[in-house]
Amino acid sequence: MEAERFSLEKTRWNSLFRVFTDGTPITASTPRQALWKRNKATLWYYPAPVKKYHTPLYLIYSLVNQPTILDLLPNTSLIGALTNAGYEVYMIDFGIPRYEDRDMTIDDYVLKYIQPGARVALKHSKSDSISVMGFCLGGTLAAIYAAIAKEPIENLILFVTPVDFSYFPKFDLLHQAIKDETIDLSPLIDGLGIIPAAFMNYGVRLITSPIYISPYLSLLEKGHNKEYVHKWSLFNQWTKEHIAFPGAALKQIVNDLIIHNKLLTGKFTVGGKPVRLQQILANLLVIASTNDELVPIEQALPMMTLAGSQDKELIQLPNGHTGIASGAGLPTNLFHWLASRSHPVHIVSEEGNLNWK
């Protein structure tokens, strides 16, 4: 008995210590294929085992982390959940910018990557329309794209997406200093050219401080469970995989969004054309978190009044910022909402009866 207890304790503590020494490689768990590439970006296609809806999904992730959180493990994969539900899924992976990409702007992300990716997805799926799903800052890009898109967007789904940059409760003094231009970040951004991944990591840690130890306590408690340890390690590895940020795009975010909040006033431009969120007519679903320190719900809610969509719905969840994207906290009403707006596939049975899938 004592030997068993000792072995259990040893396993638990070894699991904790390995977090700081071992790296867990992250690979996609859902079958996929590359359809289109440009620079470091790739458009991935995830086929549905059984296609049940004509309208495909087009995923746009944030610029701060790699999109692997969307497909970590089969049983907690958002992408896997969507393909298993019968949707063809496409995702634009922007890749990892390097110094030569320092001049990339929001315009480039929208017009050179997101829009061409949507066109490839539409052609490949042979669909008359597409659903766009954006996450965090990728949701901001998705909203910007939806406002100027010539492509037929059926549905727009925004996960924890900031559109109102006037609310920063944890750093109100710093935010005000940046808005007043008492602090000018341009020389730093210009000097670096591209913001290193380590800087992005420290910035996120600062916003979400203090550092909580509860995940490590959970790992210690369940360290004997190999499945739990594997899942925990993958998620922990992803939290460290921040990527570099192009300086030109960051300057736009600071100057146009944070200082002047141009998305709300309709003065933000892409390709020289104004981005007016009221021009978004797609069916709109906003999913926000009431327990999100990175994107407070106050930054996401204004989308409900700004968009010109007639069909709008808001889902508020208690999950943290990454809980939803990991697939572990997906609301069931998301699937009900999407299914009724994605044109179900129908087949004719051998008896000639019309069956809906």
C-alpha positions as CSV (number, residue, x, y, z in Angstrom):
1,M,0.0,0.0,0.0
2,E,2.8,2.4,0.9
3,A,4.6,1.5,-2.2
4,E,1.5,2.3,-4.3
5,R,1.1,5.7,-2.6
6,F,4.8,6.5,-3.1
7,S,4.6,5.5,-6.8
8,L,1.5,7.8,-7.2
9,E,3.2,10.7,-5.5
10,K,6.3,10.2,-7.6
11,T,4.2,10.2,-10.8
12,R,2.4,13.4,-9.8
13,W,5.5,15.4,-9.0
14,N,7.3,14.1,-12.1
15,S,4.5,15.4,-14.2
16,L,4.8,18.8,-12.7
17,F,8.6,19.0,-13.1
18,R,8.5,17.8,-16.7
19,V,6.4,20.9,-17.6
20,F,9.5,23.0,-17.1
21,T,11.9,20.6,-19.0
22,D,10.0,18.9,-21.7
23,G,8.3,20.4,-24.8
24,T,5.2,18.7,-26.1
25,P,5.0,19.0,-29.9
26,I,1.7,20.3,-31.2
27,T,0.3,18.7,-34.4
28,A,-3.1,19.1,-36.0
29,S,-5.5,16.4,-34.8
30,T,-8.1,16.9,-37.6
31,P,-7.2,15.7,-41.2
32,R,-6.4,18.7,-43.4
33,Q,-4.8,19.8,-46.7
34,A,-3.2,23.0,-47.9
35,L,-5.1,24.7,-50.7
36,W,-3.3,28.0,-51.1
37,K,-0.1,29.7,-49.9
38,R,1.2,33.2,-49.9
39,N,4.4,34.4,-48.2
40,K,4.2,32.6,-44.8
41,A,0.4,32.1,-44.9
42,T,-1.5,28.9,-45.7
43,L,-5.2,28.3,-46.4
44,W,-6.0,24.9,-44.7
45,Y,-9.0,22.8,-45.7
46,Y,-10.6,20.4,-43.2
47,P,-13.2,18.2,-45.0
48,A,-16.3,17.0,-43.2
49,P,-16.5,13.2,-42.8
50,V,-20.1,13.6,-43.9
51,K,-21.0,16.9,-45.5
52,K,-24.3,18.1,-44.0
53,Y,-24.3,21.9,-44.9
54,H,-23.7,23.8,-48.1
55,T,-22.3,26.9,-46.4
56,P,-18.7,26.3,-45.4
57,L,-16.9,27.9,-42.5
58,Y,-13.9,30.2,-42.9
59,L,-11.8,30.7,-39.7
60,I,-9.6,33.7,-39.0
61,Y,-7.5,33.5,-35.8
62,S,-5.6,36.1,-33.9
63,L,-2.3,37.7,-34.9
64,V,-0.8,37.1,-31.4
65,N,-0.7,33.3,-31.1
66,Q,-0.6,30.3,-33.5
67,P,-4.0,28.9,-34.3
68,T,-3.2,25.4,-33.0
69,I,-5.5,26.0,-30.0
70,L,-8.4,25.4,-32.4
71,D,-7.3,21.8,-33.0
72,L,-5.3,20.6,-30.0
73,L,-6.9,17.2,-29.4
74,P,-9.7,15.3,-31.0
75,N,-12.0,15.4,-28.0
76,T,-11.4,19.1,-27.4
77,S,-11.0,20.4,-30.9
78,L,-13.2,23.2,-32.2
79,I,-12.3,22.4,-35.8
80,G,-13.0,18.7,-35.1
81,A,-16.4,19.5,-33.6
82,L,-17.3,21.6,-36.6
83,T,-16.3,19.0,-39.2
84,N,-18.0,16.2,-37.3
85,A,-21.1,18.3,-37.2
86,G,-21.0,18.3,-41.1
87,Y,-19.3,21.6,-42.0
88,E,-16.5,22.0,-44.5
89,V,-13.9,24.1,-42.6
90,Y,-11.3,26.4,-44.1
91,M,-8.7,28.3,-42.0
92,I,-6.3,31.0,-43.0
93,D,-3.1,30.5,-41.0
94,F,-1.0,33.7,-41.3
95,G,2.2,31.8,-40.3
96,I,5.0,33.4,-38.3
97,P,6.1,36.9,-39.5
98,R,9.8,37.7,-39.7
99,Y,11.7,40.9,-39.9
100,E,11.1,41.1,-43.7
101,D,7.4,41.3,-42.9
102,R,7.8,44.5,-40.7
103,D,5.8,46.6,-43.2
104,M,2.7,44.4,-43.2
105,T,-0.4,46.4,-42.4
106,I,-4.0,45.6,-41.5
107,D,-4.7,46.3,-45.1
108,D,-2.3,43.6,-46.2
109,Y,-3.9,41.0,-43.8
110,V,-7.4,41.8,-45.1
111,L,-6.8,42.4,-48.8
112,K,-3.8,40.1,-49.5
113,Y,-4.6,37.1,-47.2
114,I,-8.2,37.0,-45.8
115,Q,-10.0,38.1,-48.9
116,P,-8.1,35.9,-51.4
117,G,-8.4,33.0,-48.9
118,A,-12.2,33.5,-48.8
119,R,-12.4,33.4,-52.6
120,V,-10.4,30.2,-52.8
121,A,-12.6,28.6,-50.1
122,L,-15.8,29.7,-52.0
123,K,-14.5,28.3,-55.3
124,H,-13.3,25.0,-53.7
125,S,-16.5,24.4,-51.8
126,K,-18.7,25.3,-54.8
127,S,-20.8,27.3,-52.4
128,D,-22.9,30.4,-53.0
129,S,-21.9,31.9,-49.7
130,I,-19.6,31.4,-46.7
131,S,-19.7,31.8,-42.9
132,V,-16.8,33.7,-41.4
133,M,-15.7,32.9,-37.9
134,G,-13.1,35.2,-36.2
135,F,-11.3,34.9,-32.9
136,C,-10.0,37.8,-30.7
137,L,-8.0,40.2,-32.9
138,G,-8.7,37.8,-35.8
139,G,-12.3,38.6,-35.1
140,T,-11.6,42.3,-35.5
141,L,-10.0,41.5,-38.9
142,A,-13.0,39.4,-39.7
143,A,-15.4,42.3,-38.9
144,I,-13.3,44.7,-41.0
145,Y,-13.3,42.2,-43.9
146,A,-17.0,41.6,-43.6
147,A,-17.6,45.4,-43.8
148,I,-15.8,45.7,-47.1
149,A,-16.2,42.3,-48.6
150,K,-17.6,41.7,-52.1
151,E,-17.8,38.0,-51.4
152,P,-21.2,36.7,-50.2
153,I,-20.9,36.3,-46.4
154,E,-23.9,34.4,-45.0
155,N,-22.9,34.4,-41.3
156,L,-20.4,36.3,-39.2
157,I,-19.4,34.7,-35.9
158,L,-17.1,36.7,-33.5
159,F,-15.5,35.0,-30.5
160,V,-14.2,37.4,-27.8
161,T,-13.6,40.1,-30.4
162,P,-12.6,43.7,-29.5
163,V,-14.2,46.4,-31.6
164,D,-14.4,49.2,-29.0
165,F,-10.9,50.1,-27.8
166,S,-11.9,52.8,-25.4
167,Y,-12.2,50.4,-22.4
168,F,-9.0,49.1,-20.7
169,P,-9.9,48.9,-17.0
170,K,-6.7,47.3,-15.8
171,F,-4.4,49.8,-17.5
172,D,-6.6,52.9,-17.6
173,L,-3.7,55.3,-16.8
174,L,-1.4,53.8,-19.4
175,H,-4.3,53.7,-21.9
176,Q,-5.1,57.4,-21.3
177,A,-1.4,58.3,-21.6
178,I,-1.3,56.5,-25.0
179,K,-4.5,58.3,-26.1
180,D,-3.2,61.6,-25.0
181,E,0.1,60.8,-26.8
182,T,2.0,61.5,-23.6
183,I,3.6,58.2,-24.3
184,D,4.6,57.7,-28.0
185,L,5.2,54.1,-28.9
186,S,6.2,54.8,-32.5
187,P,9.9,55.2,-32.0
188,L,10.1,51.9,-30.2
189,I,8.0,50.1,-32.9
190,D,10.0,51.7,-35.7
191,G,13.3,50.8,-34.0
192,L,12.3,47.1,-33.6
193,G,10.6,46.8,-37.0
194,I,8.8,43.7,-35.9
195,I,7.8,43.1,-32.3
196,P,9.5,39.9,-31.0
197,A,7.4,37.0,-29.8
198,A,8.9,37.3,-26.3
199,F,7.6,40.9,-26.1
200,M,4.1,39.7,-27.1
201,N,4.3,37.0,-24.4
202,Y,5.3,39.4,-21.7
203,G,2.5,41.8,-22.7
204,V,-0.1,39.1,-22.4
205,R,1.3,38.0,-19.1
206,L,1.2,41.6,-17.9
207,I,-2.5,42.0,-18.9
208,T,-3.5,38.7,-17.2
209,S,-1.4,39.3,-14.1
210,P,-1.1,38.2,-11.3
211,I,0.1,34.8,-12.4
212,Y,-2.3,32.2,-11.2
213,I,-0.9,29.0,-9.9
214,S,-4.2,27.1,-10.0
215,P,-3.4,25.3,-13.3
216,Y,-0.2,24.0,-11.8
217,L,-2.0,22.8,-8.7
218,S,-4.5,21.0,-11.0
219,L,-1.6,19.4,-12.8
220,L,-0.1,18.3,-9.5
221,E,-3.4,16.9,-8.3
222,K,-4.1,14.9,-11.5
223,G,-0.5,14.3,-12.5
224,H,-1.0,10.5,-12.3
225,N,-3.6,10.8,-15.2
226,K,-1.7,10.4,-18.4
227,E,-4.5,11.7,-20.6
228,Y,-5.0,14.8,-18.4
229,V,-1.2,15.5,-18.3
230,H,-1.0,15.2,-22.1
231,K,-3.9,17.6,-22.6
232,W,-2.5,20.0,-20.0
233,S,0.9,20.0,-21.5
234,L,-0.4,20.7,-25.0
235,F,-2.4,23.7,-23.8
236,N,0.5,24.9,-21.7
237,Q,2.8,24.7,-24.7
238,W,0.4,26.7,-26.8
239,T,0.2,29.5,-24.3
240,K,3.9,30.0,-24.8
241,E,3.8,30.0,-28.6
242,H,3.2,33.7,-29.2
243,I,4.4,35.0,-32.5
244,A,6.1,38.2,-33.7
245,F,3.9,41.1,-34.7
246,P,4.6,43.3,-37.7
247,G,5.4,46.9,-36.6
248,A,3.3,48.6,-39.3
249,A,0.2,46.6,-38.2
250,L,0.8,47.4,-34.6
251,K,1.2,51.1,-35.3
252,Q,-2.2,51.0,-37.0
253,I,-3.7,49.3,-34.0
254,V,-2.2,51.8,-31.6
255,N,-2.9,54.9,-33.6
256,D,-6.1,54.1,-35.4
257,L,-7.9,51.8,-33.0
258,I,-6.6,52.5,-29.5
259,I,-6.0,56.2,-29.8
260,H,-8.7,57.3,-32.2
261,N,-11.1,54.3,-31.9
262,K,-11.8,54.6,-35.7
263,L,-13.8,51.4,-36.0
264,L,-16.6,53.0,-33.9
265,T,-16.5,56.3,-35.9
266,G,-16.3,54.7,-39.3
267,K,-13.0,56.5,-40.1
268,F,-10.9,53.4,-40.3
269,T,-9.8,52.6,-43.9
270,V,-8.6,49.6,-45.7
271,G,-7.2,50.0,-49.2
272,G,-8.2,53.7,-49.0
273,K,-11.9,52.8,-48.5
274,P,-13.8,53.5,-45.2
275,V,-14.7,50.5,-43.0
276,R,-18.2,51.0,-41.7
277,L,-19.5,48.2,-39.5
278,Q,-23.1,49.2,-40.3
279,Q,-22.4,47.8,-43.8
280,I,-22.2,44.3,-42.3
281,L,-25.5,42.6,-43.3
282,A,-24.6,39.0,-42.6
283,N,-26.3,37.1,-39.8
284,L,-24.3,38.0,-36.7
285,L,-23.4,35.9,-33.7
286,V,-21.3,37.6,-31.0
287,I,-19.8,35.2,-28.3
288,A,-18.3,37.1,-25.4
289,S,-16.9,36.1,-22.1
290,T,-17.8,37.6,-18.7
291,N,-14.5,36.5,-17.3
292,D,-12.1,37.7,-19.9
293,E,-9.1,39.8,-18.9
294,L,-7.6,40.1,-22.4
295,V,-10.8,41.2,-24.1
296,P,-13.3,42.6,-21.5
297,I,-16.9,42.1,-22.6
298,E,-17.3,45.9,-22.9
299,Q,-15.0,45.8,-25.9
300,A,-17.1,43.1,-27.7
301,L,-20.7,44.2,-26.9
302,P,-20.8,47.3,-29.1
303,M,-20.7,45.1,-32.2
304,M,-24.3,44.2,-31.5
305,T,-25.4,47.8,-32.1
306,L,-22.8,48.8,-34.7
307,A,-23.4,46.0,-37.3
308,G,-26.2,46.6,-39.8
309,S,-27.3,43.0,-39.6
310,Q,-31.0,42.3,-39.1
311,D,-30.4,38.9,-37.6
312,K,-28.2,39.4,-34.4
313,E,-27.6,37.2,-31.4
314,L,-25.4,37.5,-28.3
315,I,-24.1,34.6,-26.3
316,Q,-22.3,35.4,-23.0
317,L,-20.2,32.7,-21.4
318,P,-18.3,32.5,-18.1
319,N,-15.3,30.9,-19.9
320,G,-11.9,32.7,-19.9
321,H,-10.4,34.0,-23.1
322,T,-9.0,30.7,-24.5
323,G,-11.6,28.3,-23.0
324,I,-14.0,28.8,-25.9
325,A,-11.4,28.6,-28.7
326,S,-10.0,25.3,-27.3
327,G,-13.3,23.6,-28.0
328,A,-13.8,22.6,-24.4
329,G,-16.4,25.2,-23.7
330,L,-18.4,25.4,-27.0
331,P,-22.0,26.5,-26.4
332,T,-24.5,24.1,-27.8
333,N,-26.6,27.0,-29.0
334,L,-23.8,27.9,-31.3
335,F,-24.5,24.8,-33.3
336,H,-28.2,25.4,-33.3
337,W,-27.7,29.0,-34.5
338,L,-25.3,28.0,-37.2
339,A,-27.2,24.9,-38.4
340,S,-30.4,26.9,-39.1
341,R,-28.4,29.4,-41.2
342,S,-26.1,27.2,-43.2
343,H,-28.3,25.6,-45.9
344,P,-28.6,21.9,-45.0
345,V,-27.7,19.3,-47.6
346,H,-30.5,17.1,-48.7
347,I,-30.3,13.7,-50.5
348,V,-32.8,11.6,-52.3
349,S,-33.2,8.1,-50.8
350,E,-33.6,4.9,-52.9
351,E,-37.4,5.2,-52.4
352,G,-37.3,8.7,-53.9
353,N,-38.1,10.4,-50.6
354,L,-36.4,13.7,-49.7
355,N,-34.3,13.4,-46.6
356,W,-32.7,16.3,-44.8
357,K,-29.4,15.7,-43.0
